[in-house]
């Protein structure tokens, strides 16, 4: 069950309670009251920020477990309390008037707009789980995170987006010490002596921001395709996460295209050679997508186990 199954009856209930009409803001507030993940977010804000400052630093409140108490509240007259409430509201109004929408940028992870359709694709690709900790969207709100932030050169391409829960997203922002400007620059790395960096552009059949595809010059089967990161990187295990995302998307696109063009395709082998002892001859990472058809070999059982003769059958 997803949060949408809760949101819909919450909205209908509010409309019924308000004679069939409610503003967008009122509906949003009603949804917020039922979204435990958002409440958990502000519980963290209370514990780690405002509650800690008012209790430990300013000595205005006391804390007993999850309960906060205003010191000397019992000594206040009702009119004094009312004046303090009015003073707090004046302070809030003045600050909001001065800062405007910038106050809430901590809850808006980017200054641009990510469409609902792209957000949906990112969450579906992650199976509605945080890619860092694995928690489900049903347990904690997921956010669409720029793997390389916009202010460090990251793009809005889906290959640079990932699903993170709000806790992991905050932790990533605060604790990641990587110089992301150097990471962004490294995407432009090419080698003058590399075949895949220089001599394949006329042969490109598919492409996205971070990778491209060409037909293998010595195909194992008809349609044998290589998917290649644009960055010059020797080993599959040295790819960045956005490159993994881009390669997955392009490989899936090519698979679908091949199946549409050739209905005899009934399977695929996907393989990567990492290192000379594993058979790698061009030291620029590339992924083999090999279409398979019924009867194209006498005994396909074991598939990629056949990289070592005599080990395929079992």
C-alpha positions, 0 to 999 in steps of 0.5 A: 500500500502506497501513500497515495492510498491514504492521500485520496481518502484524506482529501475526500474526507476534508472535502466532505467536512468542508461542504465539498470545497477546500483550497489546495493549501488546506488539502496539503495541510491535511495530507501533511498531518497524515504523512508520518514520514514528514512528521519524522523529518521534523522530529529530527529537526526538533531533536538535532536543531531547535530543541537542542539549541533551546535546551542546551545552548539558550537554557530556555527549555528542559527535555525529559525523553521526548517531552520539552517543557518551557522553563518558568512557564508556571510563573507567567500570567495569562496576559504575559503569555499572550504577549510572548505569543504575539511577540513570537508571531511578530518575529516569524512574520518579520523574518518571512517577510524579509527572507521570503521563500528562501527560508524553505530551501532546505526542503527543496533539494534543487532550484529547478523543476523535475517533472512528475514523470521523471520523478516517477521513473526515478522512483520506479527504477529504485523500486520505491526504495532508498538506494542508500539504506534500502528503506521503503517509500511506505516507511519514509518519504523518498526524494529525487536527489542529484547525484552530482548537484546542479551547483557542481555541474550536475545535469537534470538527465535521469542518469544523474538522478537517484531516489534517496530517503530524506535522512540519507539525502541530508547525510549525503549533503553534509558528509560527502567530502568528494570534490564534486567539481573534479568528478564533473570534470572527469566525465570529459576524460578521453584518451588519444590512443583509445579506439573507443574515444576516437574512431567510433563516432560514425558507427554510433547507433544509440547514445545518451549523455554519458554513454553510447552504443556501436555494433560489434565488429566481430559479432557473436550473433546478429545484433551483437552491440557494445555499450560504452561509457563516454569517459575513458575508464578501463574497468567496469568497477570504476564506473560512477553511479550515474554511468551505471544508470546511463548504461542500464537505460541505454542497454534496456533501450537497445534490447527493446529495439532489437526485440522489435526489429527481430522477433526471433530473439528469445534471450540475451547474454550481457557480459563485461570483460574486466582485465586481461586475464578475463579476456579484455583486449580494449582497455576502455570499459564496454558492455556486450549485449548479445542477442540469443535465438532458439537453436543458435547453439547446440546446448546453451545451458550454462551461458556465460559459464562458457568463458572457461572451456569445459565449465559451461555444462553442469 
